[in-house]
Amino acid sequence: MAAGSIDDKGSIKFESNNVGTSTASVNGAISSETALVVDANAGDIKVGDVVTGTGISGTVTVSSITDQNNITLSSAQSLADNAVLTFTASLTEFFTLKISRAIGVFYVSKTGDDTNAGSEGAPFATIGKAILAAQNRDTIKIGEGTYTENLVINEGLTIQSTSYSAGMSDADIKKTIIKGT
């Protein structure tokens, strides 16, 4: 069973103590040996698997594999012919999977519609709708006009005019106005 969590940076962390089991039968009794021949395998036996079953003494793992029928155990064992053994893969380390998403850009225009997708070709009509659609680090580009809205911004968003460019005149900057009611 794996357990996981997601942090605020989009990384997913999993821990698992049991990531698969296999079974096999001893093919020929052994006495105080580490070399083991098995058959009737169900699943893949891997180096590091924990071995349990009738006759297994102490904590025993698979230390090497010649093929799925010839394995070496970590300690000498005495096992009866046809004893069924279980091989359990064990993952005791954490691993992290980073899932990234593209930074979104949403557009707002006085000629837009809040049922649109918020794209450049199908902009929203209100800044509020764009804020609801946006996630942390997204950008909202607002077209020229006066927007009278009460806005609450809970995410780290960039809000800018669609006509903004470096070195703009003050007159050009004032073509997009956001007013609270």
C-alpha positions in Angstrom: 0.0 0.0 0.0 1.5 3.4 -1.0 0.9 6.6 0.8 1.5 10.0 -0.7 1.2 13.7 -0.2 1.4 16.8 -2.4 3.4 19.9 -1.3 2.7 23.5 -2.3 5.3 23.3 -5.1 3.5 20.6 -7.0 5.7 17.7 -5.9 4.2 14.4 -5.0 5.9 12.3 -2.3 5.2 8.6 -2.1 6.2 5.9 0.4 5.5 2.3 0.0 6.5 -0.7 2.2 5.0 -3.3 -0.1 5.2 -2.9 -3.8 4.7 -6.4 -5.0 4.8 -10.1 -4.1 5.8 -13.3 -5.9 5.6 -16.9 -4.9 7.6 -20.0 -5.8 8.1 -23.5 -4.6 11.5 -25.0 -3.5 12.7 -27.5 -6.1 14.8 -30.0 -4.1 15.4 -29.7 -0.4 18.4 -27.8 0.9 20.3 -28.0 4.2 22.2 -24.9 5.5 22.7 -23.5 2.0 22.2 -20.1 0.4 21.8 -21.3 -3.2 18.2 -22.2 -4.0 16.4 -23.6 -7.0 12.7 -22.8 -7.2 9.9 -23.5 -9.7 6.2 -22.7 -10.1 6.9 -19.0 -10.0 4.0 -16.6 -9.8 5.5 -13.1 -10.4 9.0 -11.7 -10.7 11.6 -12.4 -8.0 14.0 -9.5 -7.6 17.3 -8.9 -5.7 16.3 -7.3 -2.3 13.0 -9.1 -2.0 12.2 -10.3 1.5 11.7 -14.1 1.6 9.1 -15.7 4.0 7.6 -19.1 4.2 7.9 -22.5 6.1 11.5 -23.1 7.1 12.8 -19.5 6.6 14.7 -18.5 9.7 15.3 -14.8 10.5 15.2 -11.9 8.0 16.2 -13.3 4.6 16.4 -11.5 1.4 17.3 -12.4 -2.2 21.0 -11.4 -2.6 21.5 -12.5 -6.3 19.5 -14.0 -9.2 20.9 -16.1 -12.0 17.5 -16.5 -13.5 14.0 -16.8 -12.1 14.6 -20.4 -11.0 18.2 -20.0 -9.5 18.6 -17.5 -6.7 20.9 -16.9 -3.8 19.6 -16.1 -0.3 21.3 -13.7 2.1 21.7 -16.4 4.8 21.9 -20.2 4.8 18.6 -21.9 5.2 17.3 -25.5 5.4 14.1 -25.9 3.3 12.0 -28.8 2.4 11.2 -29.8 -1.2 8.1 -28.1 -2.5 8.0 -25.5 0.4 6.1 -22.5 -0.8 8.0 -19.2 -0.4 6.8 -15.6 -0.7 9.1 -13.0 -2.1 8.0 -9.4 -1.2 9.5 -6.4 -2.9 10.1 -3.7 -0.3 10.7 0.0 -1.0 11.8 1.8 2.1 13.0 5.0 0.5 10.8 8.0 -0.5 10.7 9.2 -4.1 9.4 12.5 -5.4 7.6 13.0 -8.6 7.5 16.6 -9.7 4.5 17.6 -11.8 4.7 20.9 -13.6 2.1 22.8 -15.4 2.4 25.5 -17.9 1.9 29.0 -16.6 -1.5 30.1 -17.7 -2.4 33.4 -19.4 -6.0 34.6 -19.3 -7.5 37.5 -21.2 -10.2 40.0 -20.3 -11.9 42.4 -22.7 -14.8 44.7 -22.6 -16.2 42.7 -25.6 -15.6 39.4 -23.9 -18.0 36.9 -22.3 -17.6 35.1 -18.9 -18.7 31.9 -20.6 -15.6 32.0 -22.8 -12.4 30.2 -22.1 -10.4 33.3 -21.3 -8.1 32.9 -24.3 -6.8 35.8 -26.4 -9.4 34.9 -29.1 -12.2 34.2 -26.6 -11.6 36.5 -23.6 -13.6 36.8 -20.3 -15.7 39.9 -19.7 -14.7 40.4 -16.1 -11.4 40.4 -14.2 -13.2 38.5 -11.4 -13.9 35.6 -13.7 -10.2 35.5 -14.8 -9.1 35.5 -11.2 -11.4 32.5 -10.5 -9.9 30.7 -13.5 -6.3 31.5 -12.7 -3.9 29.7 -10.4 -0.7 30.8 -8.6 1.8 32.4 -11.0 -0.6 32.8 -13.9 -1.0 36.1 -15.8 -4.2 38.0 -16.4 -4.0 40.4 -19.4 -6.7 43.1 -19.4 -7.9 44.9 -22.5 -8.5 48.7 -22.7 -11.5 50.0 -20.9 -12.8 50.8 -17.5 -13.6 47.8 -15.2 -15.7 48.4 -12.1 -15.4 45.3 -9.9 -14.8 44.3 -6.4 -11.8 42.0 -6.6 -10.2 39.6 -4.1 -6.9 38.1 -5.2 -5.8 35.1 -3.2 -3.2 33.8 -5.5 0.2 35.2 -6.7 -1.0 36.5 -10.0 0.4 39.0 -12.5 -2.2 41.5 -13.8 -1.3 43.6 -16.8 -2.7 45.5 -19.7 -2.8 43.7 -23.0 -1.3 46.8 -24.6 1.5 47.1 -22.0 5.1 47.4 -23.3 8.3 48.8 -21.8 8.7 52.5 -22.4 4.9 53.2 -22.7 3.7 56.7 -22.2 1.6 57.6 -19.2 -1.4 58.3 -21.5 -1.2 54.7 -22.9 -1.0 53.2 -19.5 -4.2 55.0 -18.4 -6.2 53.3 -21.1 -6.9 50.4 -18.8 -8.6 51.3 -15.6 -9.7 49.1 -12.7 -12.1 50.7 -10.2 -13.5 49.3 -7.0 -17.2 49.8 -6.4 
